[in-house]
Amino acid sequence: MEIGGEVLDDINSLGDVTILAPSNEAWNASNIENIIGNREKMRDIVNMHIIKGRVDVEKIKQSNENMIGQFPTIHSSTFLYFNVNGDDTNEVVTVEGGGVNATIIVPDIAQTNGFVHIIDRVLGVPYTTVLGKLETDPMLSDTYRMGQFSSFNDQLNNTQRRFTYFVPRDRAWQKTQYDYPSVYKKLFMKDFAYHSRCIMERHLLIADDIFTMKMLSEMTKKQNDSIILPTFRDSLKIKVEEEVESYVILWNYKRIRVFRPDVECTNGIIHVIDYPMLEKKDIVVSGG
């Protein structure tokens, strides 16, 4: 009601609807205070919590059987990503949206036209650093583990810098197991921490500000060619194409789909990608 009541009208016009409703405690968190008075921003955030259609926990579990379940919201180009952990007696359902991970604390409040799930955080308002996001997102655990081997992750907690990080999701690393089996095995061995670090450095942009996928796409169009971006290690030469509700990165003759763009953090932004920027020659072991 405080942002005009239009959201309630939208909900009534949708027919079947599912709402991820942050608890009162979630709205009272300190990181929310700065945006409460911003009516336009608040409307975007509220819309990020609304899914058209009936989505109960059972449907979330079905969508989660072979992959992370995802559902579009009524906020333009924003998806919610669900993950189910534990067994039936100790089941935890989490949802990620706009860079924020929340836990469903009261599921399946049934209404005549859909469901309400109460969650413990407000989606779309970053509260953690890039490192904190890697630590807590179940889709990014392999990249986090690789970064720990060489202390590469330590810098990602620095709030004085602005990072743009292309983070391969776990399934992306698993794909390399078939393309480069010997390389994949070494990536997750501490003896090859230096090589893993060099690969991670290729994925991390360090600049005065962040690069959204929209910005990178527009830079590519303006340049009408590859763009060169400042990374921790030298530079990164890529093209970014915008497709229907998605982006593709062209790097070294590979087309890499962006699975989740623009995951905001307090000190930067993460783009979750479907394949690492990796070559077989990245890990070469010489005889001695």
C-alpha positions in Angstrom: 0.0 0.0 0.0 2.9 2.4 0.8 4.1 2.3 -2.8 0.7 3.1 -4.2 -1.3 -0.1 -4.1 -0.7 -0.8 -7.8 1.1 -4.1 -6.9 -2.1 -5.4 -5.2 -4.1 -4.5 -8.3 -1.5 -6.4 -10.4 -1.8 -9.5 -8.1 -5.6 -9.5 -8.5 -5.3 -9.3 -12.3 -2.9 -12.2 -12.6 -5.4 -15.0 -11.7 -3.3 -17.7 -10.3 -0.3 -16.3 -8.4 2.5 -17.3 -6.0 4.1 -14.8 -3.6 7.4 -15.1 -1.8 6.5 -12.9 1.2 9.4 -11.6 3.3 8.6 -11.7 7.0 8.3 -8.5 9.1 11.7 -9.2 10.5 13.2 -9.4 7.0 11.7 -6.0 6.1 13.2 -4.5 9.3 16.8 -5.5 8.4 19.2 -2.6 8.4 20.2 -3.0 4.7 16.5 -2.3 3.7 16.3 1.1 5.4 17.9 3.0 2.5 15.4 1.9 -0.1 12.2 2.0 1.8 11.5 5.6 0.7 12.4 4.9 -3.0 9.0 4.1 -4.5 10.3 3.0 -7.9 13.0 0.7 -6.5 10.5 -0.7 -3.9 8.0 -1.6 -6.7 10.8 -3.4 -8.6 11.8 -5.4 -5.5 8.2 -6.3 -4.6 7.6 -7.5 -8.2 10.6 -9.7 -7.9 8.7 -11.7 -5.2 5.7 -12.5 -7.4 5.4 -15.5 -9.8 2.5 -15.9 -12.2 0.9 -19.3 -11.6 0.6 -21.8 -8.7 4.0 -22.9 -7.4 3.9 -25.0 -4.2 6.8 -26.8 -2.6 5.9 -30.1 -4.4 6.2 -28.3 -7.8 9.5 -26.8 -6.7 10.8 -30.3 -5.8 9.7 -31.7 -9.1 11.5 -28.9 -11.0 14.6 -29.5 -8.8 15.0 -33.2 -9.6 17.7 -32.8 -12.2 18.7 -29.2 -12.0 18.2 -26.0 -10.0 14.5 -25.1 -10.4 13.8 -21.7 -11.9 10.6 -19.6 -12.3 10.1 -16.2 -14.0 8.7 -13.4 -11.9 6.6 -10.5 -13.1 9.6 -8.2 -12.7 11.1 -8.0 -16.3 13.8 -10.5 -17.0 14.2 -11.7 -13.4 14.0 -15.3 -12.5 13.9 -17.0 -9.0 16.1 -20.0 -8.5 15.0 -22.7 -6.0 17.1 -25.3 -4.3 15.9 -28.2 -2.1 18.2 -29.8 0.4 17.8 -32.5 3.0 15.3 -35.3 3.2 11.5 -35.3 3.9 12.0 -35.0 7.6 14.5 -32.2 7.5 13.9 -30.4 4.2 15.1 -26.9 3.5 14.0 -25.0 0.5 16.0 -21.9 -0.5 15.3 -19.3 -3.2 17.7 -16.9 -4.9 16.7 -13.7 -6.6 18.6 -10.5 -7.4 21.7 -11.8 -5.6 20.0 -12.7 -2.4 19.6 -16.2 -0.9 16.5 -16.6 1.3 15.1 -19.6 3.1 11.4 -20.5 3.0 10.4 -20.5 6.7 6.6 -21.1 6.2 5.7 -22.9 3.0 2.5 -23.5 1.1 0.1 -21.0 2.7 -2.8 -21.9 0.3 -5.1 -19.2 -1.0 -8.1 -19.5 -3.4 -5.9 -18.2 -6.2 -2.4 -19.5 -5.4 0.2 -19.9 -2.7 2.2 -17.7 -0.3 5.6 -18.8 1.0 7.1 -16.7 3.9 10.9 -16.1 3.5 13.5 -14.8 5.8 15.1 -12.2 3.6 14.0 -9.5 1.1 15.1 -10.5 -2.4 16.9 -8.0 -4.7 18.7 -6.1 -1.8 22.3 -7.4 -1.6 23.6 -8.0 1.9 26.8 -10.0 1.3 30.1 -9.6 -0.6 31.1 -11.5 -3.7 32.9 -14.0 -1.4 29.9 -14.4 0.8 27.8 -15.1 -2.2 30.2 -17.9 -3.4 30.2 -19.4 0.1 26.4 -19.6 0.4 25.1 -20.3 -3.1 24.8 -24.1 -3.7 25.2 -23.6 -7.4 28.7 -22.0 -7.1 30.4 -24.3 -4.6 33.0 -25.7 -7.0 34.3 -22.2 -8.0 34.4 -21.4 -4.3 36.4 -24.5 -3.5 38.9 -23.9 -6.3 39.4 -20.3 -5.1 40.2 -21.5 -1.5 43.1 -23.7 -2.7 45.3 -20.7 -3.6 43.8 -18.0 -1.3 42.3 -16.4 -4.4 39.0 -15.9 -2.6 40.5 -13.7 0.1 40.4 -10.5 -2.0 36.7 -11.0 -2.8 35.7 -9.7 0.7 37.3 -6.3 0.0 34.5 -3.7 0.1 36.8 -1.0 -1.2 36.9 -2.6 -4.7 34.3 -3.2 -7.3 34.4 -6.7 -8.9 32.7 -8.2 -11.9 33.1 -11.9 -11.7 32.2 -14.5 -14.4 31.5 -17.5 -12.2 31.1 -21.0 -13.8 28.3 -22.8 -12.0 29.0 -26.4 -10.7 27.4 -28.0 -13.8 29.8 -25.9 -16.0 32.8 -27.4 -14.4 31.3 -30.9 -14.7 31.0 -30.3 -18.5 34.8 -29.9 -18.7 35.2 -33.4 -17.2 34.1 -34.8 -20.6 35.9 -32.3 -22.8 39.2 -32.3 -20.8 39.2 -35.2 -18.4 42.8 -34.9 -17.2 42.5 -31.1 -16.8 39.2 -31.4 -14.8 40.8 -33.8 -12.3 43.8 -31.5 -11.7 41.6 -28.4 -11.2 40.4 -29.7 -7.9 43.8 -30.9 -6.6 45.7 -28.6 -4.2 49.0 -29.5 -6.0 47.6 -27.5 -9.0 46.4 -24.5 -7.0 48.6 -22.1 -9.1 47.0 -23.2 -12.3 43.5 -22.9 -10.8 44.3 -19.5 -9.6 45.5 -18.4 -13.1 42.2 -19.6 -14.6 40.2 -17.8 -11.9 42.1 -14.6 -12.6 40.9 -14.7 -16.2 37.3 -14.6 -15.0 37.6 -11.7 -12.6 37.3 -8.1 -13.8 38.7 -5.3 -11.6 37.6 -1.7 -12.4 36.3 1.4 -10.9 32.7 0.2 -11.4 30.9 -3.0 -12.2 29.9 -4.2 -15.7 26.3 -5.5 -16.1 25.6 -7.8 -19.0 23.5 -5.1 -20.7 26.5 -2.7 -20.5 28.8 -5.4 -22.0 26.3 -6.1 -24.8 26.1 -2.4 -25.6 29.9 -2.0 -25.5 30.2 -4.9 -28.0 27.6 -3.2 -30.4 29.4 0.1 -30.2 32.8 -1.4 -30.8 31.3 -3.7 -33.5 34.1 -6.1 -32.5 35.5 -7.7 -29.4 35.9 -5.6 -26.3 38.9 -5.8 -24.0 38.3 -5.7 -20.3 40.7 -5.3 -17.4 41.2 -8.6 -15.4 43.3 -9.5 -12.4 45.6 -11.2 -14.9 46.2 -9.0 -18.0 42.9 -8.5 -19.9 39.9 -10.4 -21.3 38.9 -10.2 -24.9 35.2 -11.1 -25.5 32.1 -10.3 -27.4 28.6 -10.3 -25.7 25.5 -10.9 -27.6 22.0 -10.3 -26.3 19.4 -13.0 -27.2 15.8 -13.4 -26.1 15.9 -13.1 -22.3 19.5 -14.2 -22.2 23.1 -13.3 -23.1 26.0 -15.2 -24.7 29.7 -14.6 -24.3 32.0 -15.3 -27.3 35.4 -16.1 -26.1 38.2 -17.9 -28.0 35.8 -19.5 -30.5 33.5 -20.7 -27.8 29.9 -19.6 -27.2 29.2 -19.5 -23.4 25.7 -18.9 -22.2 25.1 -16.7 -19.2 22.9 -18.8 -16.9 22.2 -16.0 -14.4 23.2 -12.4 -15.2 23.7 -9.5 -12.8 23.7 -11.2 -9.4 24.4 -8.2 -7.3 26.7 -8.2 -4.2 27.7 -5.4 -1.9 31.1 -5.1 -3.5 30.4 -6.1 -7.1 28.4 -8.3 -9.4 28.4 -11.9 -10.5 27.5 -13.4 -13.8 26.9 -17.1 -13.6 28.1 -18.8 -16.7 27.5 -22.2 -18.3 31.1 -23.0 -19.2 34.4 -21.8 -17.8 36.9 -19.8 -20.0 39.2 -22.8 -20.1 41.6 -24.4 -22.5 43.4 -27.7 -22.3 46.8 -25.9 -22.3 45.9 -24.1 -19.1 47.2 -27.0 -17.1 50.4 -28.4 -18.6 52.6 -30.6 -16.5 56.2 -31.1 -17.6 58.4 -34.1 -16.8 61.2 -33.5 -14.3 
